[in-house]
Amino acid sequence: MANLKITLHHGLVNRNAKQRATAQSLGLRKIGQTVVREDTPAVRGMVNVLRHLVTVEEAD
């Protein structure tokens, strides 16, 4: 399966609890931090919750 490279581009201050918890479960804490996760429907759903805060690329 493919991997997704997820980068946090906006901070989590003044975001609701669901968005903060989702970012934490993806492993994102700081602006500019990048994580690589397997491309699964669950991860896609979490990215969808944070779509305005992150950028997503396919990782090799």
Buried (B, 14 or more C-beta within 10 A) or exposed (E): EEBBBBBBEEEBEEBEEEBBBBBEEBEBEEEEBBBEBEBEEEBEEBBEBBEEBBEBEEBE
